[in-house]
């Protein structure tokens, strides 16, 4: 199958392409600045409709997996225009081009489309983002749903994606690992809950969704609801690092520009029932992360 992956040099895109190539798929790796490590690199700007259309017509993808996004929550808050260009306008361009090539589109979205008032959100729950990142990603979701026939799209929502593979920008796991490895103390919120998701696990789920062209919204996240502090402690124990360096704080004590949902954890029962590459519980995810580190060290 020919798969076009956007954002192919990112934390998720890089792993996704690597695994898809291993499975024998013909993968075109779309990027803007950083050349991807795997697949067939193709540079283009998703916010430029003519460039997107040109690439789609050249590639004729069976499936498009859009992992490209502006995900820095505070930067999105400070530059809403850039956030909506990357997370909504780009999706609109993908939709227009996908119609011409009759491609199935898998749109990667986020738990931040919810307000975090109660957690455990299912695919049927009402969305209500509380920051510009969430608003822009929700706009992208709506663009997909309005622009394509319902059998031609899937929206895969995830939560706090972490893993190896992108040294240029830390994530929830590599931040903790690097800081503790250097013996540095870190403040971590104890009152913020999510469904932390290993990039390898999410990649496997996305590839299966693409292969089977499963339509609709699917919560493709980790299977364990966890607060940020406990996630960091579990990670430290897995890598035998000093847990006493992790200091529990309240979210309001951290100097963030944007509001964060208190509990944006996702209900993954649908994915557990539907996918062979089912969401991982946190213990299995820690083990996989550790194995990957040993393998690449």
Sine and cosine of phi, psi and omega as CSV:
sin_phi,cos_phi,sin_psi,cos_psi,sin_omega,cos_omega
0.00,0.00,0.63,-0.78,0.03,-1.00
-1.00,-0.05,0.88,-0.48,-0.06,-1.00
-0.88,-0.48,0.78,-0.63,0.14,-0.99
-0.99,-0.17,0.87,-0.49,0.02,-1.00
-0.94,-0.34,0.87,-0.50,0.08,-1.00
-1.00,0.01,0.41,-0.91,-0.05,-1.00
0.91,0.42,0.58,0.82,-0.17,-0.99
-0.95,0.31,-0.15,0.99,0.06,-1.00
-0.98,-0.17,0.02,1.00,0.00,-1.00
-0.99,0.13,0.05,-1.00,-0.03,-1.00
-0.83,0.56,-0.72,0.70,0.01,-1.00
-0.99,0.15,-0.76,0.65,-0.07,-1.00
-0.85,0.52,-0.67,0.75,-0.01,-1.00
-0.87,0.50,-0.73,0.69,-0.01,-1.00
-0.94,0.35,-0.64,0.77,0.00,-1.00
-0.86,0.50,-0.74,0.68,0.00,-1.00
-0.89,0.45,-0.70,0.71,0.00,-1.00
-0.83,0.56,-0.73,0.68,-0.02,-1.00
-0.94,0.34,-0.62,0.79,0.00,-1.00
-0.91,0.41,-0.63,0.78,0.05,-1.00
-0.90,0.43,-0.66,0.75,0.03,-1.00
-0.87,0.50,-0.51,0.86,0.01,-1.00
-0.99,0.13,-0.01,1.00,0.08,-1.00
1.00,-0.08,0.15,0.99,0.01,-1.00
-0.98,0.19,0.47,-0.88,0.10,-1.00
-1.00,0.06,0.96,-0.28,-0.15,-0.99
-0.92,-0.39,0.83,-0.56,0.10,-1.00
-0.99,-0.16,0.83,-0.55,-0.11,-0.99
-0.99,-0.17,0.99,-0.17,0.00,-1.00
-0.98,0.18,0.66,-0.75,0.00,-1.00
-0.43,-0.90,0.23,-0.97,0.03,-1.00
-0.92,-0.38,-0.74,0.67,-0.08,-1.00
-0.89,-0.45,-0.80,0.60,-0.11,-0.99
-1.00,-0.07,0.84,-0.54,-0.05,-1.00
-0.92,0.40,0.81,-0.59,0.00,-1.00
-0.90,0.43,0.43,-0.90,-0.03,-1.00
-0.99,0.11,-0.38,0.92,-0.13,-0.99
-0.76,-0.65,0.25,-0.97,0.02,-1.00
0.97,0.26,-0.31,-0.95,0.01,-1.00
-0.96,-0.30,0.98,-0.19,-0.10,-1.00
-0.88,0.47,0.73,-0.69,0.04,-1.00
-0.64,-0.76,0.90,-0.44,-0.05,-1.00
-1.00,0.02,0.77,-0.64,0.14,-0.99
-0.25,-0.97,0.35,-0.94,-0.05,-1.00
-0.98,-0.18,0.90,-0.43,-0.05,-1.00
-0.91,0.42,-0.34,0.94,0.00,-1.00
-1.00,0.09,-0.07,1.00,0.03,-1.00
-0.97,-0.26,0.96,-0.30,-0.12,-0.99
-0.86,0.51,-0.61,0.79,-0.02,-1.00
-0.92,0.39,-0.60,0.80,0.03,-1.00
-0.92,0.39,-0.68,0.74,0.00,-1.00
-0.89,0.46,-0.72,0.69,-0.01,-1.00
-0.89,0.47,-0.67,0.74,0.00,-1.00
-0.86,0.51,-0.73,0.68,-0.03,-1.00
-0.91,0.41,-0.69,0.72,0.00,-1.00
-0.88,0.48,-0.68,0.73,-0.02,-1.00
-0.93,0.37,-0.55,0.84,0.04,-1.00
-0.95,0.30,-0.68,0.73,-0.12,-0.99
-0.99,0.14,-0.60,0.80,-0.08,-1.00
0.78,0.62,0.86,0.51,-0.07,-1.00
-0.95,0.31,0.61,-0.80,0.14,-0.99
-0.95,0.32,-0.66,0.75,-0.02,-1.00
-0.68,-0.73,0.60,-0.80,0.12,-0.99
-0.90,-0.43,0.79,-0.61,0.10,-0.99
-0.93,-0.38,0.93,-0.37,-0.07,-1.00
-1.00,-0.07,0.99,-0.11,0.07,-1.00
-0.99,-0.14,-0.12,0.99,-0.03,-1.00
-0.94,0.34,0.69,-0.72,0.01,-1.00
-0.15,-0.99,0.36,-0.93,0.21,-0.98
-1.00,-0.06,0.94,-0.33,-0.16,-0.99
-0.93,-0.36,-0.10,1.00,0.05,-1.00
-0.95,0.30,0.96,-0.29,-0.16,-0.99
-0.88,0.48,-0.68,0.74,-0.02,-1.00
-0.94,0.33,-0.62,0.78,0.05,-1.00
-0.89,0.45,-0.61,0.80,0.06,-1.00
-0.88,0.47,-0.62,0.78,-0.01,-1.00
-0.92,0.39,-0.62,0.79,-0.05,-1.00
-0.99,0.17,-0.41,0.91,0.00,-1.00
-0.70,-0.71,0.97,0.24,-0.05,-1.00
-0.89,0.46,-0.53,0.85,0.01,-1.00
-0.88,0.48,-0.70,0.71,0.03,-1.00
-0.92,0.40,-0.61,0.79,0.00,-1.00
-0.89,0.46,-0.72,0.69,-0.02,-1.00
-0.95,0.31,-0.49,0.87,0.08,-1.00
-0.91,0.42,-0.72,0.69,-0.06,-1.00
-0.96,0.26,-0.60,0.80,-0.16,-0.99
-0.98,-0.21,-0.15,0.99,0.00,-1.00
-0.76,-0.65,-0.82,0.57,0.00,-1.00
-0.87,0.50,-0.67,0.74,0.02,-1.00
-0.86,0.51,-0.63,0.77,0.01,-1.00
-0.91,0.41,-0.63,0.77,0.04,-1.00
-0.87,0.49,-0.65,0.76,0.03,-1.00
-0.92,0.40,-0.63,0.78,0.05,-1.00
-0.90,0.44,-0.69,0.72,0.00,-1.00
-0.87,0.50,-0.72,0.69,-0.02,-1.00
-0.88,0.48,-0.68,0.73,-0.02,-1.00
-0.95,0.32,-0.62,0.78,-0.01,-1.00
-0.90,0.44,-0.52,0.86,0.06,-1.00
-0.88,0.47,-0.66,0.75,-0.02,-1.00
-0.92,0.40,-0.64,0.77,-0.06,-1.00
-1.00,-0.07,-0.01,1.00,0.00,-1.00
0.83,0.56,0.65,0.76,-0.01,-1.00
-1.00,0.04,0.55,-0.84,0.13,-0.99
-0.99,0.13,0.70,-0.72,-0.06,-1.00
-0.91,-0.41,0.80,-0.61,0.14,-0.99
-0.95,-0.30,0.92,-0.39,-0.03,-1.00
-0.98,-0.20,0.86,-0.51,0.04,-1.00
-0.99,0.11,0.82,-0.57,-0.01,-1.00
-0.82,-0.58,-0.31,-0.95,-0.26,-0.97
-0.61,-0.79,0.40,-0.92,0.12,-0.99
-0.92,0.40,-0.28,0.96,-0.04,-1.00
-0.97,0.26,0.07,1.00,0.17,-0.99
-0.97,0.24,-0.13,0.99,0.05,-1.00
-0.97,-0.25,0.37,-0.93,-0.06,-1.00
-0.99,0.11,-0.24,0.97,0.05,-1.00
0.98,0.20,0.33,0.94,-0.02,-1.00
-0.97,0.26,-0.41,0.91,-0.06,-1.00
-0.65,-0.76,-0.42,0.91,0.03,-1.00
0.98,0.22,0.05,-1.00,0.00,-1.00
0.90,0.44,0.59,0.80,-0.13,-0.99
-0.95,0.30,0.71,-0.70,0.08,-1.00
-0.99,-0.13,0.11,-0.99,0.00,-1.00
-0.90,0.43,-0.38,0.92,-0.04,-1.00
-1.00,0.01,-0.19,0.98,-0.08,-1.00
-0.94,0.34,0.49,-0.87,-0.03,-1.00
-0.94,0.34,0.70,-0.72,0.03,-1.00
-1.00,0.09,0.51,-0.86,0.03,-1.00
-0.27,-0.96,0.98,0.22,-0.05,-1.00
-0.92,0.39,0.48,-0.88,-0.04,-1.00
-0.88,-0.48,0.12,0.99,0.08,-1.00
-0.57,-0.82,0.16,-0.99,-0.09,-1.00
-0.92,0.39,-0.55,0.84,0.06,-1.00
-0.87,0.49,-0.78,0.62,0.02,-1.00
-0.88,0.48,-0.65,0.76,0.01,-1.00
-0.89,0.45,-0.68,0.73,-0.04,-1.00
-0.94,0.35,-0.60,0.80,0.04,-1.00
-0.94,0.34,-0.60,0.80,0.05,-1.00
-0.91,0.41,-0.62,0.78,0.06,-1.00
-0.87,0.48,-0.62,0.78,0.07,-1.00
-0.89,0.46,-0.66,0.75,0.05,-1.00
-0.86,0.50,-0.73,0.68,-0.03,-1.00
-0.89,0.45,-0.59,0.80,0.02,-1.00
-0.88,0.47,-0.67,0.74,0.05,-1.00
-0.89,0.46,-0.76,0.65,-0.09,-1.00
-0.91,0.40,-0.58,0.81,0.00,-1.00
-0.98,0.17,-0.53,0.85,-0.17,-0.99
-1.00,0.00,-0.35,0.94,-0.05,-1.00
-0.85,-0.53,0.47,-0.88,0.11,-0.99
-0.87,0.49,0.53,-0.85,-0.16,-0.99
-0.90,0.44,-0.35,0.94,0.03,-1.00
-1.00,0.02,0.06,1.00,-0.08,-1.00
-0.93,-0.36,0.16,0.99,-0.01,-1.00
-0.56,-0.83,0.43,-0.90,0.16,-0.99
-0.68,-0.73,0.66,-0.75,0.10,-0.99
-0.92,-0.39,0.89,-0.45,-0.02,-1.00
-0.96,-0.29,0.95,-0.30,0.01,-1.00
-1.00,0.00,0.72,-0.70,0.03,-1.00
-0.81,-0.59,-0.13,-0.99,-0.13,-0.99
-0.44,-0.90,0.82,-0.57,0.06,-1.00
0.68,0.73,0.94,0.34,-0.02,-1.00
-0.96,0.27,0.75,-0.66,-0.03,-1.00
-0.66,-0.75,0.24,-0.97,0.04,-1.00
0.53,-0.85,-0.02,-1.00,0.03,-1.00
-1.00,0.07,0.30,-0.95,0.17,-0.98
0.86,-0.52,-0.05,1.00,0.03,-1.00
-0.60,-0.80,1.00,0.09,-0.09,-1.00
-0.91,0.41,-0.41,0.91,-0.10,-1.00
-0.94,0.34,-0.35,0.94,-0.03,-1.00
-0.56,-0.83,0.84,-0.54,-0.04,-1.00
-0.94,0.35,0.39,-0.92,0.12,-0.99
-0.81,-0.59,-0.08,-1.00,-0.12,-0.99
-0.83,0.56,-0.53,0.85,-0.01,-1.00
-1.00,0.04,-0.76,0.65,-0.07,-1.00
-0.92,0.38,-0.51,0.86,0.07,-1.00
-0.87,0.49,-0.77,0.64,0.00,-1.00
-0.90,0.44,-0.73,0.69,-0.04,-1.00
-0.87,0.50,-0.75,0.67,-0.05,-1.00
-0.91,0.41,-0.69,0.72,-0.02,-1.00
-0.90,0.44,-0.76,0.65,-0.03,-1.00
-0.93,0.38,-0.55,0.83,0.04,-1.00
-0.89,0.45,-0.48,0.88,0.03,-1.00
-1.00,-0.03,0.04,1.00,0.01,-1.00
0.97,0.26,0.40,0.92,-0.02,-1.00
-1.00,-0.09,0.62,-0.79,0.05,-1.00
-0.98,0.18,0.59,-0.80,0.00,-1.00
-0.72,-0.70,0.69,-0.72,0.10,-1.00
-1.00,0.05,0.78,-0.63,-0.02,-1.00
-0.75,-0.66,0.72,-0.70,-0.04,-1.00
-0.93,0.37,0.74,-0.67,0.03,-1.00
-0.99,-0.13,-0.17,0.99,-0.10,-1.00
-0.93,-0.37,0.42,0.91,0.06,-1.00
-0.82,-0.57,0.84,-0.54,-0.06,-1.00
-0.92,-0.40,0.55,-0.83,0.04,-1.00
-0.44,-0.90,-0.20,-0.98,0.05,-1.00
-0.83,-0.56,0.97,0.26,-0.10,-0.99
-0.77,0.63,0.69,-0.72,-0.16,-0.99
-0.79,-0.61,0.87,-0.50,0.05,-1.00
-0.94,0.35,0.74,-0.67,-0.06,-1.00
-0.86,0.52,-0.55,0.84,0.02,-1.00
-0.91,0.41,-0.67,0.74,0.02,-1.00
-0.91,0.41,-0.71,0.70,0.02,-1.00
-0.89,0.46,-0.64,0.77,0.02,-1.00
-0.87,0.50,-0.70,0.71,0.01,-1.00
-0.88,0.47,-0.65,0.76,0.02,-1.00
-0.91,0.41,-0.67,0.74,-0.01,-1.00
-0.91,0.41,-0.63,0.78,0.04,-1.00
-0.90,0.44,-0.67,0.74,0.03,-1.00
-0.91,0.42,-0.66,0.75,0.06,-1.00
-0.87,0.50,-0.67,0.74,0.00,-1.00
-0.92,0.40,-0.71,0.70,-0.03,-1.00
-0.89,0.46,-0.65,0.76,-0.06,-1.00
-1.00,-0.03,-0.14,0.99,-0.03,-1.00
0.76,0.65,0.83,0.56,-0.03,-1.00
-0.98,0.18,0.88,-0.48,-0.07,-1.00
-0.99,0.10,0.31,-0.95,0.10,-0.99
0.99,-0.13,-0.12,-0.99,0.00,-1.00
-1.00,-0.04,0.73,-0.68,0.02,-1.00
-0.72,-0.69,0.79,-0.62,0.08,-1.00
-0.99,0.11,0.98,-0.20,-0.06,-1.00
-0.97,-0.25,0.98,0.19,-0.08,-1.00
-0.73,-0.69,0.01,-1.00,0.10,-1.00
-0.90,0.43,0.43,-0.90,-0.09,-1.00
-1.00,0.03,0.00,1.00,-0.07,-1.00
-0.89,-0.45,0.82,-0.58,0.12,-0.99
-0.98,0.20,0.77,-0.63,-0.14,-0.99
-0.49,-0.87,0.60,-0.80,0.13,-0.99
-1.00,0.09,0.31,-0.95,-0.13,-0.99
-0.87,0.49,-0.63,0.78,-0.02,-1.00
-0.90,0.43,-0.75,0.66,-0.01,-1.00
-0.90,0.43,-0.56,0.83,0.07,-1.00
-0.88,0.48,-0.72,0.70,-0.02,-1.00
-0.91,0.42,-0.66,0.76,0.01,-1.00
-0.90,0.45,-0.70,0.71,0.02,-1.00
-0.88,0.48,-0.63,0.78,0.03,-1.00
-0.91,0.42,-0.70,0.71,0.01,-1.00
-0.87,0.49,-0.68,0.73,0.01,-1.00
-0.90,0.43,-0.63,0.78,0.01,-1.00
-0.86,0.50,-0.63,0.78,-0.05,-1.00
-0.98,-0.18,0.20,0.98,0.04,-1.00
0.81,0.58,0.75,0.66,0.06,-1.00
-0.97,-0.26,0.23,-0.97,-0.11,-0.99
-0.97,0.23,0.97,-0.26,-0.04,-1.00
-0.94,0.35,-0.36,0.93,-0.03,-1.00
-0.94,0.35,-0.23,0.97,0.06,-1.00
-0.98,0.21,-0.21,0.98,0.00,-1.00
-1.00,0.00,0.89,-0.45,-0.07,-1.00
-0.96,-0.27,0.85,-0.52,0.01,-1.00
-0.96,0.28,0.78,-0.62,0.06,-1.00
-0.72,-0.69,0.12,-0.99,0.11,-0.99
-1.00,-0.06,0.50,-0.86,-0.04,-1.00
-0.83,0.55,-0.59,0.81,-0.05,-1.00
-0.93,0.37,-0.26,0.97,0.03,-1.00
-0.99,0.12,-0.23,0.97,0.00,-1.00
-1.00,0.05,0.60,-0.80,-0.12,-0.99
-1.00,0.06,0.93,0.37,0.02,-1.00
-0.99,-0.11,0.52,-0.85,0.04,-1.00
-0.99,0.12,-0.55,0.83,-0.07,-1.00
-0.95,-0.30,0.52,-0.85,0.13,-0.99
-0.93,0.37,0.55,-0.84,0.08,-1.00
-0.88,-0.47,0.56,-0.83,0.09,-1.00
-0.89,0.45,0.65,-0.76,0.00,-1.00
-0.94,0.35,-0.67,0.74,0.01,-1.00
-0.62,-0.79,0.99,-0.12,-0.02,-1.00
-0.96,-0.27,0.36,0.93,-0.01,-1.00
-0.86,0.52,0.50,-0.86,-0.10,-0.99
-0.92,-0.40,0.62,-0.79,0.13,-0.99
-0.99,0.15,0.86,-0.51,-0.08,-1.00
-0.93,-0.36,0.37,0.93,-0.03,-1.00
-0.86,0.51,-0.63,0.77,0.00,-1.00
-0.88,0.48,-0.72,0.69,0.01,-1.00
-0.91,0.43,-0.61,0.80,0.02,-1.00
-0.90,0.44,-0.60,0.80,0.00,-1.00
-0.98,0.18,-0.55,0.84,-0.17,-0.99
-1.00,-0.01,-0.58,0.81,-0.17,-0.98
-0.97,-0.23,0.65,-0.76,0.15,-0.99
-0.95,0.31,-0.57,0.82,0.11,-0.99
-1.00,0.07,0.94,0.34,-0.15,-0.99
-0.95,0.32,0.40,-0.92,0.05,-1.00
-0.82,0.58,0.62,-0.78,-0.01,-1.00
-1.00,0.01,0.61,-0.79,0.20,-0.98
-0.96,0.27,0.25,-0.97,-0.17,-0.99
-0.91,0.41,-0.55,0.83,0.01,-1.00
-0.89,0.45,-0.71,0.70,0.02,-1.00
-0.91,0.42,-0.59,0.81,0.00,-1.00
-0.93,0.37,-0.68,0.73,0.07,-1.00
-0.85,0.53,-0.69,0.72,-0.01,-1.00
-0.88,0.47,-0.69,0.73,0.01,-1.00
-0.90,0.43,-0.67,0.74,0.01,-1.00
-0.88,0.47,-0.65,0.76,0.01,-1.00
-0.92,0.40,-0.69,0.73,0.03,-1.00
-0.87,0.49,-0.68,0.73,-0.02,-1.00
-0.90,0.44,-0.60,0.80,0.00,-1.00
-0.92,0.40,-0.68,0.73,0.04,-1.00
-0.89,0.46,-0.66,0.75,-0.05,-1.00
-0.91,0.41,-0.60,0.80,-0.08,-1.00
-1.00,-0.09,-0.21,0.98,-0.05,-1.00
-0.92,0.39,0.00,0.00,0.00,0.00
